[in-house]
Amino acid sequence: MIFVILAIYNEEKSLQALVEDIRGALRKEDYKIIAVDDGSSDRSHHILLQLKKEDMIIAKHRVNLSIGAVFSTGFNIALKESKSNDDIVIVMESDQTSDSELLQQIVDEIRIKGKDVSIASRYIKGGGYINFPLTRRLYSFCANNILRRYFPIHKITDYTIFYRSYRIKVLRQIMELFGLYNFIHFRGFVSNSEILIKASCFTRKISEIPFLYNYGNKKGKSKLLIFSNILEYFYFIFSMKKIIASVKNLEFWHE
């Protein structure tokens, strides 16, 4: 089974096309779309109800909580629904910047090549940016370089991109170690990096595929608040270093 988690907040302009693209790309697969509406104030939830079929699970937060809360809700649903440790969980953005044409490739990295995590990367050959604002590009470049320095993962370059796939076994291992309420501790966009770094505690089998991030495909406004996210990154690095130091003392840790 493939679970596709969509993080949704005021995405009424993109949802119909996005869901149709996912259904087309995965039409030969056994899959579920987990649409997590984080308290949208537009018609997003109404559109989801119109699009709902047997292949979709809709979860709604009554108020806007955070992207960390969206991830927590989506992953918990996938873990409950999953019947096999080899099931695959994919996270996508809902503004049409995550190219659905890469879905099969990001699935095959786990299913065929035996990886446990695969990342759609902007920083390897064949990846990059199109129509991307300079300030956002600089922010992303700096954040990724800092995270690579403090939390090195072999041959991994893109720590902040949402578009990824996970073997559900790794997510279960994270849940077993950190528990339900600390599976995802951070609230903001850095929670995405948190999941990756925690996953790297359990596996070396992490790969990247090239991803051209076309900001021109984006529908709606950006939800990223750069200043508040910079502050959270500083706190994240301080806290996560202590967590990783503790995990290194456990018997499963690999060098």
KAZIDA-V810176 format. One record per residue. N is the residue number from 1. NEAR is the number of other ideal C-beta (glycine too) atoms within 12 Angstrom. Layout:
n=[N/N]
near=[NEAR/NEAR]
This chain:
n=[1/2/3/4/5/6/7/8/9/10/11/12/13/14/15/16/17/18/19/20/21/22/23/24/25/26/27/28/29/30/31/32/33/34/35/36/37/38/39/40/41/42/43/44/45/46/47/48/49/50/51/52/53/54/55/56/57/58/59/60/61/62/63/64/65/66/67/68/69/70/71/72/73/74/75/76/77/78/79/80/81/82/83/84/85/86/87/88/89/90/91/92/93/94/95/96/97/98/99/100/101/102/103/104/105/106/107/108/109/110/111/112/113/114/115/116/117/118/119/120/121/122/123/124/125/126/127/128/129/130/131/132/133/134/135/136/137/138/139/140/141/142/143/144/145/146/147/148/149/150/151/152/153/154/155/156/157/158/159/160/161/162/163/164/165/166/167/168/169/170/171/172/173/174/175/176/177/178/179/180/181/182/183/184/185/186/187/188/189/190/191/192/193/194/195/196/197/198/199/200/201/202/203/204/205/206/207/208/209/210/211/212/213/214/215/216/217/218/219/220/221/222/223/224/225/226/227/228/229/230/231/232/233/234/235/236/237/238/239/240/241/242/243/244/245/246/247/248/249/250/251/252/253/254/255]
near=[28/39/41/45/46/48/46/45/35/26/40/27/22/36/40/22/21/39/35/21/27/40/25/17/27/30/16/12/24/20/33/34/43/41/41/42/40/35/25/34/18/23/21/37/28/18/29/32/17/17/31/22/18/11/25/32/28/30/34/26/27/13/13/23/25/30/40/32/31/42/42/37/34/44/42/30/28/39/31/21/25/27/14/19/19/22/32/40/45/48/41/44/41/46/34/30/34/38/30/33/21/34/38/27/28/41/36/21/31/35/25/15/20/17/32/35/46/42/44/40/38/36/31/21/13/15/25/23/25/18/16/23/18/12/16/25/22/16/24/36/23/20/35/34/20/23/34/26/14/25/33/20/33/17/19/33/31/38/43/43/41/38/41/46/47/49/39/34/26/38/42/27/28/39/28/19/24/29/14/17/12/21/31/38/30/33/26/33/38/39/37/45/41/39/46/43/37/38/43/35/34/31/30/21/25/37/33/35/37/26/35/28/34/22/25/15/26/26/25/24/15/22/27/28/19/22/13/17/31/23/18/30/34/21/20/37/27/17/22/34/19/16/26/26/16/15/25/16/12/17/8/16/18/15/8]
